[in-house]
């Protein structure tokens, strides 16, 4: 209990020390042990019920993305949802369930209603054994994108998760200056950002970068910049990394499109 209290206290002190920047939140849900033959069904149901969750009371998310795990250890899918406040995060789950329930209850055809009930139960079954966490982001490093970025594509996202021997933000800022900013500026990466552990399981610092394709990703990591200031940021970053870290590569499956009011599968006309 004492260790848990100390961990919570450290987290509170960390975020309070950077209170001058706007803090927003991101929920990450990791779906484990979904077999290859279940993947199409999971995506089908995820889209169907996310679409239903967007009809009725307005949800409190500012964004939602689903990724399939492609390389690295662990889960099969991860869903990221962004919120302005933790209050919005707590409200959203109730809104999702309420909107879906109301549509199921409003279905007059008994056979169709039973199918919806069974499918909703089937989708929730994929949550068995899942893990989740809440992460905090600061506006200066939360996300940087190329101009007119298009997320309606099956882009690739690389994710690195690290613990720090010192300042979390110093480590995150160093990675931002070393990798994210230069690559987005050159256009080799379409987007990138940094988040910090807030609640649940997870590493202290998470960094992510998006690329139009696996080829673009491979080119970016194989031809690093030689700029001296970037080299200093790289040195600072690795000097603060403590213990082992985790690398993952994801493929973008879809996202909530606010203009269409649906979960939009990645790719044109999907």
N, C-alpha and C positions, 0 to 999 in steps of 0.2 A: 504493500500500500504506500509506503514511504517513497519508493522509486517512482510509482505512478504519479504521486503528488508532485514530485520534483520535476518530472517530465512535463506535466501540465503547466507548472509554474514557469519553466524555461520557455515554453511555447508562448505563454501570455506575455512574458517580458520581451520576447523577441518582437512580437507584432506591435506591442505598445511602443517600442523604441523607434518604429518606423511609421507611427501614426500620422505623420504629416503627409504621407502619400495615401491616395485613395486605395482602399483594400476591397477587392471583390473575391468571389469564391467559386470554386469549381468542384463538382462532385464527380468522382470516378468510380464506376462499377465494373468489376472484373468478372467475366463469366468463364467458369472453369469446366473442363471435361465435356465440352460439346463435341461429339464425334464428327468426322468429315461428312458423313451422310446426313447429319442433322443440320449442317450449316445452312443450306438453302431454306429449310423450314423455319429455322430461327429468324433469318432475315425477313422472310415473308410475314411471320407473325409480329415481329418487332415493328415493321412498317405499318401493318394493319392497325395495331392497337395504339401506336404513336399517333397515327392519323386521327383515330377516334378520340384520343386524349386532347386533341387540339380543337375539338368542336364543343362549344359550351362556354363555361367560365374561362377567361383568359389565363393561361399559365404564366408563371412568374419567371420562367427561364429567359435568359438573354441569348442562349445558343445551346445546341445539342448536336453531338456528332457520334457516330458509331464507327468503330474500326475493327477490322479482323486482324488478329495476330498473324504475322508472317514469319518472323525470325526472332529467336531468343527463347528463353525458358518461360513456361508458365501458361497463362490463360488462353482462351480461344478468341474472345471478343473483349473490348473495353468500350464503355459508353461514357462520354464526357458531357456534363451539363453545366452551364455557367449561370451564375446568379449575382445580382447586385448586393444582396445581404443574406445572412444566415436565416433571417425570418422568411425571406422569399424561398429559400431552400426547403424549409420545413412546410410551408404552405403548399408547395408545388405537388408533393406526393399526394396530399388529400384531394387536390384539384384533379390530378390524373385519374385517381380511382373513381371520383365522383362523376367525371365526364364520361368515362367508359361505362360505368354502372348505369347511368341514366340512358345511354344509347341502347344497351342490352335490354333494359327493362321496357324501353319504348318499342322494341321489336314485336310486332303483332303476330307474325308467323311463328308458331310454336317450334317448328322444326329448325328454322333459322336461328331462333333465340337459343335453342339447345346447342346448336353448332357453335355460336358465339361464346356461350358459357364454357364449353369444352375447350375451345381454342384459347380463351383467356387463361384457363387453368393450365393448359399445355405450355403457354408462354411463361407463366409464373414458375412452372417446374424447372425451367432453364436457370432460374435464380438459385436453385439448390447448390450449396457449396460455394456461392459467390463470395467475394470480398469487396470491400469498398473503403473509400477514404474521402476526406474533404481537404482541399488545398487552397491556399490563399495566393492571390496575384496582385502585383502593384502595377499601376497604369504605365509607368515608364518602361517596364520590361515585360509586361504581360503578353504583348503581341506586337510584332513588327511584320508588315507585309509589303510586297511589291505593290506598285500602283495598279488599281483596277484588278485586284486579285480575284480569281474565279475558283471558288471552292466546290463548284458543281462538277468535279472531275474525280476519277479514282486515283488521287495523288498518294504519295508515299510519305509516311511520317516516321522519323527516327526519334526515339525517346531515350534520354539518359537519366539515371536516378543515382544521386550521390548523397553521402553524409559529409558534413564539414567538421574540420578540427577547430574552426573559429567562426567567423561571421557568416551566416547563411547568405545574406544579401551580397557580401563581398564576393563570395564564390559564384553566386548567380549572375551578378553584374559582370564579373570577369568573363564568364562564358558568353554572355550577351555581346561583350565587346570583341571577344576573340573569334567567335563563330557566327552568331546570328546576324549581327549588324553588317559585317563585311559581305556575307553571302547574299543577304537580301538586297543590299545595295548593288551588288554585281548582277543580281538576277539569277544566280545559280540555285538559290533557295527561294521559294515563294512566300514563306512565312516562318516565324519562329517565336519562341517565348520562354518564360521562366515562371515556375510556381514553387510554393513553399508549403511544407507539411503543416496542417492545421489540426486535423482530427482523424482518428482511425489508424490503420496500418499504412506504412509507407516511408520512403526516404525523405530526408530533410529538404533536399533541393531536387527539382525535376526540370530538365531542359528538353525542349522539343523543336524540331525543324521539319518543314514540309518541302517536298520536291515533286515536280511534275511526273517523274518516273523513277524507276530503280536505276536507270542509266544515269540520270542527272544526279541522283544521290551518290552513286559510285564515283562519278567524276569529281564531285565536290569534296569528298573525303580523301580522294587520292591526289588532289592538287591544292594543298593548303596555301594560303597567302603567306608571303615572306615579309610583309610589312613589319617594321621594327616595333611599332606600338602594339600591333596585334600579338607579336611574339611575347611582349611583356604581359599582356592580358592572359595569354596561355600559361605562362609561368606562374602567375598569381593563382589562376584557377587550380592547377595541379598541386600547388603548394598547400592548398586548403582542403583537398580531397582526403577523406579519412576512411580507411578500410576498403572493402571491395565495393564495386559499383555494379549497376545493372544497365544493360543496353537492350532495347527492343526495337523492332521495325514493324510498322503497321500499314495495312492497306485501307484506304478510306472507303467505307461502304455507303454512307449517306448522312444526311443532316436535316435538321428542321429548317425548312425554307419559309421564312416569315411572309414573303410575298405571295406564295402559293397556299400557305396555311396547311402544309403537308410535310411528312417525312420524305424528302426528295432523295431517291437513290442516285448515287454518284454517276455522272455521265449524262450527256444530252438526251432528251426525249425518253428518260426512264422514269 
